[in-house]
Amino acid sequence: MSINRHHLYLCFGYPESTMKSIKDFIHLFVRFSDNHTNANFFWRSIAYTSLFSLFINLLMLAPPLYMLQVYDRVMSSRSQETLIFITLLLVWLFMTLGALEFVRSRILARTAFELEHSLAPHVFTAIHNNAVEHPEHANTQVLQDLATIRQFLSGNAPFAFFDIPWTPIYLLILFLFDPLFGWFAIAAASTLIILALLNEWSTSKQQRIAAESQQYASEMVSASLRNSEVILALGMQNNLLDRWKIEYEKSLEKHLAVTDRSGFFVGLSKTLRMLFQSLILGLGAYLAINNHITAGMMIAGSIIMGRALAPIDQSISAWKQFISARNGFQRLHLFLAQQQKTKQRMSLPPPEGDIEVKNVALIPPGGKNYSLKGVSFKLLAGETLAIIGPSAAGKSSLVRALLGLWPMLNGEVRLDNTEIQHWNREELGPHMGYLPQDIELFDGTIAENIARFGQVDHEKIIIAAQQAGVDIMIRQLADGYDTQIGMGGTVLSGGQRQRIGLARDLYGEPKLVILDEPNANLDEQGELALNRACQILKQQQTTLIIVSHRKNILSIVDKILVLDEGMLKLYGPKADVLKHLMNKVSSISATSERNTQETENNNRLAS
């Protein structure tokens, strides 16, 4: 009969899905390692751990061999010298065993650290890319999964997987003692392996469902925290609490079911292992009575079989941890597999700011309807453009297309005759400024936020703050530019965050600046500062694009683009577009007056 991989895995106590997960994880690590040094470190760690496991399992034979010598040699010879010698030897072997166990645990802990250290930057980048491309699925679950994998690998559970391959060696030794010993141990090991497989079959799916339910409940809390002020103001807290409790209690029930099932198999496994160790003593006594083995072999056989079954029993006890780590890995593997590999782009000269948009069509991530339909225009370096239109006209979608944040279904956006996606983002970023509608500042000082968390250049920071008209306001704070603003900049008002965000956009004299509703939270003083900043950008020959509903911002622009229902309605010099809009308004007013007059005349005739 041919032996396939499935049978080979089972003879070592491994389900095939377990081996596949381990193999896939190794492949994932090698694929995303920064260089071959990390991959080599991983393989060396596995080799060293396996080597230490070899010597540890050999040293595990010391206790049964000691008992064998005590019962069969010392007791019969009554030699105290022999007893002292083998006892001292046993103590030395146990000290060596303890040292090897310590070193093996340190190797695995450092391997787990290196795995997380190597993969974490790729996961971090993938999370941010995914949040841009699929904002409806933005979360940090995979980072938690990576931590779960690291915690599993650095714990005691993996030792069972390194010790199980030595179970056949212990079984062979029992066969050498007596075939009945060997067959009994095989029956005991097979029983525990069947329990392990039943544990896997009955808990793996439920554990995954429970983890997904818990993740959904956590995401509900995160969404509530982002809108906590609205929830409190509108008295929605208890209503949302009721919704969250439903999901949370579902998660608890599923976790409890998994714990109950896993606990049943763990308890049964421990009970059976102790029973088997007791029964093999009875079997050994029977064989010793019939002079098939010695009394020392009886005791040694019990200890050896206990050691043979221990890794299997330990793997069952750690099965819940393993399933959590494996499910986390599967989510991590699927998440990274779905991310497009970022290509290393060739370095290009700093941009001048020429923009060309050709027939752009776009559907927002997660949406079904077009937000842009065939938009085309050109903007020369140093020109200022205002994008206007009613709500839901596609203005913010156009901004994201210009920045290369959202993938386009058709068309292209070119910066200096190069498609925006072909620029190296890390090199292009310092030459661009972007102020979104929802201003996000990050945990750190005001200076660090203005400097974009790069190398802090105090002179450039102050220049950017002065240009944004926020320098005096910052200096009036208790710690000035060193003020810690906290996560999201919540210690600042909306207008202060917007003006500091504008200073961040002006940092380093960028060549392209895009402002999406920059005056939404500004008072009169803030609007004056914004106008001065825009004038400074024009003097620096910076290409400036402004999205706004307010008319006063139009005084500083060169061109106007009008969007409606995702389509470009008007584009050209400011004077021409405004004249066309005024004529259209006048025409609509005249038509409205004419219709009103006709209605009044009809009413007179009817009366």
C-alpha positions in Angstrom: 0.0 0.0 0.0 1.4 3.4 -1.0 1.9 6.0 1.8 0.7 9.5 0.8 1.4 12.7 2.6 -1.8 12.5 4.6 -0.8 9.2 6.2 2.7 10.5 6.8 1.4 13.6 8.7 -1.0 11.4 10.8 1.8 9.1 11.9 3.5 12.1 13.5 0.2 13.4 14.9 -0.2 16.3 12.5 -3.4 16.9 10.6 -2.7 17.8 6.9 -4.2 21.3 7.3 -1.7 21.9 10.1 1.2 21.1 8.0 -0.1 23.2 5.1 -0.5 26.2 7.4 3.0 25.8 8.6 4.3 25.4 5.0 2.3 28.5 3.9 3.6 30.6 6.8 7.2 29.8 5.9 6.4 30.7 2.3 4.8 34.0 3.4 7.7 34.9 5.5 10.3 34.2 2.8 8.2 36.1 0.2 7.9 39.3 2.4 11.3 39.2 4.0 13.4 42.3 3.4 16.3 40.3 2.2 17.7 36.7 2.2 19.4 37.3 5.5 16.0 37.2 7.3 14.9 34.1 5.5 18.2 32.4 6.3 17.8 33.4 9.9 14.4 31.7 10.0 15.8 28.5 8.5 18.8 28.5 10.9 16.4 29.0 13.8 14.3 26.0 12.7 17.4 23.9 12.3 18.8 24.9 15.7 15.5 24.3 17.4 15.2 20.9 15.8 18.8 20.1 16.8 18.2 21.1 20.4 14.9 19.1 20.4 17.0 16.0 19.3 19.3 16.3 22.3 16.4 17.2 24.7 14.5 14.1 23.7 17.6 12.0 24.0 18.1 13.4 27.5 14.5 12.6 28.3 15.6 9.0 28.3 17.8 9.6 31.4 15.0 9.1 34.0 13.8 5.7 32.6 17.4 4.5 32.2 18.2 5.7 35.7 15.2 3.7 37.1 16.3 0.7 35.0 19.8 0.8 36.5 18.5 1.3 40.0 16.0 -1.6 39.9 18.1 -4.0 37.9 21.7 -3.2 39.0 21.8 -1.3 42.2 19.1 -3.2 44.0 20.6 -6.6 43.0 24.2 -5.6 43.7 23.5 -3.4 46.8 26.3 -1.2 45.5 26.2 2.3 47.0 29.1 3.5 44.8 27.1 2.7 41.6 24.0 4.4 43.0 26.0 7.6 43.8 27.7 7.6 40.4 24.5 7.2 38.4 22.7 9.7 40.6 25.4 12.3 40.0 25.3 11.5 36.3 21.5 12.0 36.4 21.8 15.4 38.1 24.4 16.5 35.5 22.1 15.3 32.6 19.1 17.2 34.1 21.2 20.4 34.4 22.1 20.0 30.8 18.5 19.3 29.9 17.4 22.5 31.6 20.0 24.6 29.8 19.0 23.1 26.5 15.3 23.9 27.2 16.2 27.4 28.1 18.2 28.0 24.9 15.5 26.4 22.8 12.8 28.7 24.2 15.1 31.7 23.6 15.6 30.6 20.0 11.9 30.3 19.3 11.2 33.6 21.1 13.7 35.4 18.9 12.5 33.7 15.8 8.9 34.9 16.6 10.3 38.4 17.1 12.2 38.3 13.8 9.1 37.1 12.0 6.9 39.9 13.3 9.7 42.4 12.8 10.1 41.4 9.2 6.4 41.2 8.3 5.0 44.1 10.3 6.2 46.9 7.9 4.6 45.1 5.0 1.4 44.6 7.0 1.4 48.2 8.0 1.8 49.4 4.4 -0.9 47.0 3.2 -3.4 48.2 5.8 -3.0 51.8 4.7 -3.2 50.8 1.0 -6.3 48.7 1.7 -7.9 51.6 3.6 -7.5 53.9 0.5 -8.7 51.3 -2.0 -11.4 49.7 0.2 -12.3 52.2 2.9 -15.4 50.1 3.9 -13.0 47.2 5.0 -10.4 49.4 6.7 -9.3 47.8 10.1 -6.2 46.7 11.9 -7.3 43.1 12.5 -4.3 41.7 10.6 -1.9 43.5 12.9 -3.6 41.8 15.8 -3.3 38.5 13.9 0.4 39.0 13.5 0.7 39.6 17.2 -1.3 36.4 17.9 1.1 34.4 15.7 4.1 35.9 17.4 2.7 35.1 20.9 1.9 31.5 19.8 5.4 30.9 18.4 7.1 32.4 21.4 5.1 30.3 23.9 5.4 26.7 24.9 2.9 25.3 22.5 5.3 24.9 19.5 7.6 22.6 21.6 5.0 19.9 21.1 5.4 20.1 17.3 9.1 19.7 17.7 8.8 16.8 20.2 6.1 14.7 18.4 8.4 13.5 15.7 10.4 11.7 18.4 7.3 9.7 19.6 8.1 6.8 17.1 11.6 6.6 18.7 10.1 6.1 22.2 7.7 3.5 20.7 10.6 1.6 19.1 12.4 1.5 22.5 9.2 0.0 24.1 9.1 -2.6 21.3 12.7 -3.5 22.3 11.6 -4.0 25.8 8.7 -6.3 24.7 6.4 -6.3 21.7 3.3 -6.1 24.0 4.7 -2.8 25.4 5.1 -1.4 21.9 1.6 -2.4 20.7 0.0 -1.1 23.8 1.9 2.2 23.5 0.8 2.5 19.8 -2.8 1.9 20.8 -2.5 4.6 23.4 -0.9 7.1 21.0 -3.5 6.3 18.3 -6.3 7.0 20.8 -4.8 10.4 21.7 -4.2 11.2 18.0 -7.8 10.5 17.2 -8.8 12.8 20.1 -6.6 15.5 18.6 -8.2 15.1 15.2 -11.7 15.2 16.7 -10.7 18.3 18.6 -9.5 19.9 15.3 -12.7 18.8 13.5 -15.1 20.0 16.1 -13.5 23.4 17.1 -11.6 24.8 14.1 -14.6 26.2 12.2 -16.4 27.4 15.4 -13.2 29.1 16.6 -12.9 31.0 13.3 -16.6 32.0 13.4 -16.2 33.2 17.0 -13.1 35.3 16.1 -15.0 36.9 13.2 -18.0 37.7 15.5 -15.6 39.2 18.1 -13.9 41.3 15.3 -17.3 42.6 14.1 -18.3 43.6 17.7 -14.9 45.4 18.1 -15.5 47.3 14.8 -18.9 48.4 16.1 -17.2 49.9 19.2 -14.6 51.6 17.0 -17.2 53.1 14.8 -19.1 54.4 17.9 -16.0 55.9 19.3 -15.4 57.9 16.1 -18.8 59.4 16.5 -19.1 59.5 20.3 -20.1 63.2 20.5 -23.0 62.7 18.1 -24.1 59.6 19.9 -24.2 61.4 23.3 -25.8 64.5 21.9 -28.6 62.6 20.2 -29.2 60.2 23.1 -28.3 57.2 20.9 -25.9 55.5 23.4 -28.4 53.0 24.9 -29.8 52.1 21.4 -26.3 51.4 20.1 -25.4 49.6 23.3 -28.4 47.2 22.7 -27.2 46.5 19.1 -23.6 46.0 20.3 -24.7 43.6 23.1 -26.4 41.4 20.6 -23.2 40.9 18.6 -21.0 40.7 21.7 -23.2 38.1 23.4 -23.1 36.1 20.2 -19.3 36.2 20.2 -19.3 35.2 23.9 -21.6 32.2 23.3 -19.5 31.0 20.4 -16.3 31.3 22.4 -17.9 29.5 25.3 -19.0 26.7 22.9 -15.4 26.4 21.6 -14.0 26.4 25.1 -16.4 23.7 26.3 -15.6 21.4 23.4 -11.9 22.0 23.6 -12.0 21.5 27.4 -13.8 18.2 27.0 -11.1 16.9 24.8 -8.3 18.3 26.9 -9.7 16.7 30.1 -10.3 13.4 28.3 -6.8 13.4 26.9 -5.2 14.0 30.3 -7.3 11.3 31.9 -6.6 8.7 29.3 -2.9 9.5 29.4 -2.7 8.9 33.1 -4.8 5.8 32.7 -2.5 4.4 30.0 0.5 5.1 32.2 -1.1 3.1 35.0 -2.3 0.3 32.8 1.2 -0.1 31.3 2.5 -0.7 34.8 -0.1 -3.4 35.2 1.0 -4.9 31.8 4.6 -4.6 32.9 3.9 -6.4 36.2 2.2 -9.2 34.2 5.3 -9.5 31.9 7.7 -9.4 34.9 5.8 -12.1 36.7 6.1 -14.3 33.6 9.9 -13.4 33.4 9.5 -11.5 30.0 11.0 -8.3 31.4 12.7 -7.1 34.5 11.2 -4.9 37.2 13.4 -2.0 36.0 11.9 -2.4 32.5 8.4 -2.2 34.0 9.1 1.2 35.6 11.2 2.5 32.7 8.5 1.4 30.2 5.9 3.4 32.1 8.1 6.5 32.1 9.0 6.2 28.4 5.4 5.7 27.3 4.5 8.8 29.3 7.1 10.8 27.5 5.9 9.4 24.1 2.3 10.5 24.8 3.2 13.9 26.4 3.7 15.9 23.2 0.4 14.6 21.8 -1.4 15.5 25.1 0.4 18.9 25.1 -0.7 19.6 21.5 -4.3 18.9 22.4 -4.0 21.3 25.4 -2.6 24.0 23.2 -5.0 23.3 20.3 -7.1 26.4 21.0 -4.0 28.6 20.8 -2.9 26.9 17.7 -6.3 27.3 16.0 -6.3 31.0 16.9 -2.8 31.4 15.4 -3.7 29.4 12.3 -6.9 31.4 11.7 -5.0 34.6 12.2 -2.4 33.4 9.7 -5.1 32.5 7.2 -6.6 36.0 7.4 -3.1 37.5 7.2 -2.1 35.4 4.2 -5.4 36.1 2.4 -5.1 39.9 3.1 -1.5 40.1 1.9 -2.3 38.0 -1.2 -5.1 40.4 -2.2 -2.8 43.4 -2.0 -1.1 44.4 -5.3 2.7 44.2 -4.9 4.1 47.8 -4.9 6.5 48.2 -7.8 9.8 50.0 -7.2 9.5 53.0 -9.4 12.5 54.8 -11.0 13.4 58.1 -9.4 12.2 61.1 -11.4 13.2 64.7 -11.2 11.1 66.9 -8.9 7.8 67.8 -10.5 7.1 71.3 -12.0 3.3 71.0 -11.5 1.8 70.5 -15.0 -1.5 68.5 -14.7 -3.2 66.7 -17.6 -6.5 64.8 -17.1 -7.6 62.6 -20.0 -11.2 61.1 -20.1 -11.2 60.0 -16.5 -14.0 57.7 -15.4 -14.2 56.5 -11.8 -16.4 54.5 -9.4 -15.6 55.1 -5.7 -14.2 52.0 -3.8 -17.1 49.9 -2.6 -19.6 51.9 -4.8 -21.6 50.9 -7.8 -22.3 54.3 -9.6 -19.9 56.5 -11.5 -18.7 59.6 -9.6 -16.7 60.8 -12.6 -17.6 60.4 -16.3 -15.1 61.3 -19.0 -13.5 64.3 -17.3 -10.6 65.9 -19.3 -8.7 69.2 -18.7 -5.1 70.7 -18.6 -3.6 72.9 -16.0 -0.1 74.5 -16.4 2.4 74.7 -13.6 1.8 77.7 -11.4 -1.9 78.1 -12.3 -4.7 78.2 -9.7 -7.9 76.2 -10.4 -11.2 76.3 -8.5 -13.4 73.2 -8.7 -17.0 74.0 -8.0 -20.4 72.3 -8.3 -23.3 71.1 -6.3 -23.1 68.4 -3.6 -22.3 64.9 -4.9 -21.0 66.4 -8.2 -17.8 64.4 -8.0 -15.5 67.1 -6.7 -13.8 65.0 -4.0 -13.6 62.0 -6.4 -11.7 64.2 -8.9 -9.3 65.2 -6.1 -8.6 61.6 -5.2 -8.0 60.8 -8.9 -5.6 63.7 -9.2 -3.7 62.4 -6.2 -3.7 58.8 -7.5 -5.5 57.5 -4.5 -8.4 55.8 -6.2 -8.0 53.5 -9.2 -9.6 54.7 -12.4 -11.8 52.6 -14.7 -10.8 54.6 -17.7 -8.5 57.5 -18.6 -5.3 58.8 -16.9 -4.0 61.6 -14.8 -0.5 62.9 -15.7 1.8 65.0 -13.6 4.6 66.5 -15.8 3.7 64.0 -18.6 4.1 61.0 -16.3 1.1 59.0 -15.1 0.5 59.7 -11.4 0.7 56.0 -10.5 4.2 55.8 -12.0 5.7 58.2 -9.5 7.5 57.0 -6.5 5.1 58.0 -3.7 7.8 58.5 -1.1 9.7 60.8 -3.4 6.6 62.6 -4.8 5.0 63.2 -1.4 7.3 66.1 -0.2 6.5 68.0 -3.4 2.7 67.8 -2.8 0.2 69.2 -0.3 -3.2 67.8 0.3 -5.8 69.2 2.7 -8.9 66.9 2.8 -12.3 67.8 4.2 -11.8 65.7 7.3 -8.5 67.0 8.8 -6.5 64.3 10.6 -3.5 65.2 12.7 -1.5 62.5 14.4 -0.2 61.8 17.9 2.9 64.0 18.3 3.9 67.6 18.6 2.6 70.4 16.3 6.1 70.7 14.9 6.3 67.0 14.0 2.8 67.2 12.4 3.8 70.2 10.2 7.1 68.5 9.3 5.1 65.4 8.3 6.9 63.3 10.9 10.1 63.5 8.8 13.3 65.2 9.8 12.3 68.3 11.8 13.7 71.5 10.1 12.8 74.3 12.5 13.3 77.0 9.9 11.0 75.4 7.4 8.4 74.7 10.0 8.2 78.3 11.1 8.1 79.5 7.5 5.2 77.1 6.7 3.3 78.2 9.9 3.8 81.9 9.0 2.6 81.4 5.5 -0.5 79.6 6.8 -1.0 82.4 9.3 -0.9 80.1 12.2 2.5 81.0 13.8 1.1 83.4 16.4 -1.7 81.0 17.4 0.8 78.2 17.9 3.2 80.4 20.0 0.3 81.3 22.3 -0.1 77.7 23.3 1.5 76.6 26.5 4.3 74.6 24.8 4.2 76.3 21.5 5.4 74.2 18.6 6.2 71.4 21.2 2.6 71.1 22.2 1.4 67.4 22.2 -1.9 67.4 20.3 -2.8 63.7 21.0 -4.4 61.2 18.7 -6.4 63.0 16.0 -5.5 66.4 17.4 -8.6 66.4 19.6 -7.1 69.1 21.9 -7.4 71.6 19.1 -10.5 73.2 17.6 -11.7 72.4 14.1 -10.3 75.7 12.7 -7.0 75.2 14.5 -6.6 71.7 13.0 -7.5 73.0 9.6 -4.9 75.8 9.7 -2.2 73.5 11.1 -3.1 71.1 8.3 -2.6 73.9 5.8 0.8 74.6 7.3 1.7 70.9 6.8 0.7 71.3 3.2 2.9 74.4 2.7 6.0 72.7 4.4 8.9 72.5 2.0 7.5 74.7 -0.8 5.5 72.0 -2.6 4.9 72.2 -6.4 1.3 70.9 -6.3 -1.2 71.7 -3.5 -4.8 70.5 -3.5 -7.2 71.9 -0.9 -10.6 70.3 -0.5 -13.0 72.7 1.2 -10.2 74.5 3.1 -12.4 77.2 4.5 -15.1 74.9 5.9 -14.2 75.5 9.5 -12.5 78.9 9.3 -13.7 82.2 10.7 -13.1 85.5 9.0 -9.5 85.7 10.3 -8.9 82.2 9.1 -10.2 82.9 5.7 -7.9 86.0 5.4 -5.0 83.8 6.4 -6.1 81.2 3.8 -6.2 83.9 1.0 -2.8 85.1 2.0 -1.4 81.5 1.9 -2.9 81.0 -1.6 -1.3 84.3 -2.8 2.1 83.1 -1.5 1.6 79.8 -3.4 0.9 81.7 -6.6 4.0 83.8 -6.1 6.0 80.6 -5.7 4.6 79.3 -9.0 2.9 76.4 -7.2 0.0 74.7 -9.0 -3.0 75.2 -6.7 -6.3 73.3 -6.9 -9.1 74.4 -4.6 -12.5 72.8 -4.0 -15.0 75.1 -2.4 -18.6 76.2 -2.2 -17.7 79.8 -1.2 -17.5 82.5 -3.8 -14.9 84.7 -2.1 -12.2 82.1 -2.9 -12.8 82.6 -6.6 -11.0 86.0 -6.5 -7.6 84.3 -6.3 -8.0 81.6 -9.0 -7.0 81.7 -12.7 -9.4 79.0 -14.0 -12.7 77.5 -12.9 -13.9 73.9 -13.5 -17.6 73.2 -13.0 -18.7 69.6 -12.3 -22.3 68.3 -12.2 -23.3 64.6 -11.8 -19.7 63.5 -12.4 -19.4 65.3 -15.8 -17.4 68.4 -16.7 -19.9 71.1 -17.6 -17.5 74.1 -17.9 -13.8 74.7 -17.9 -11.7 77.7 -18.8 -10.4 81.1 -17.6 -12.2 82.5 -14.6 -13.7 85.5 -16.5 -15.1 83.3 -19.3 -16.7 80.7 -16.9 -18.2 83.3 -14.6 -19.6 85.2 -17.6 -21.2 82.0 -18.9 -22.6 81.2 -15.5 -24.0 84.8 -15.2 -25.6 84.5 -18.6 -27.1 81.1 -17.7 -28.5 82.6 -14.4 -29.9 85.6 -16.3 -31.5 83.3 -18.9 -33.0 81.1 -16.1 -34.3 84.2 -14.4 -35.8 85.6 -17.6 -37.5 82.3 -18.3 -38.8 82.1 -14.8 -40.3 85.6 -15.0 -41.8 84.8 -18.4 -43.4 81.7 -17.1 -44.7 83.6 -14.0 -46.3 86.3 -16.2 -47.9 83.7 -18.5 -49.4 81.9 -15.4 -50.8 85.2 -14.1 -52.4 86.0 -17.5 -53.9 82.6 -17.7 -55.4 83.0 -14.2 -57.0 86.4 -15.2 -58.5 84.9 -18.4 -59.9 82.0 -16.4 -61.5 84.3 -13.8 
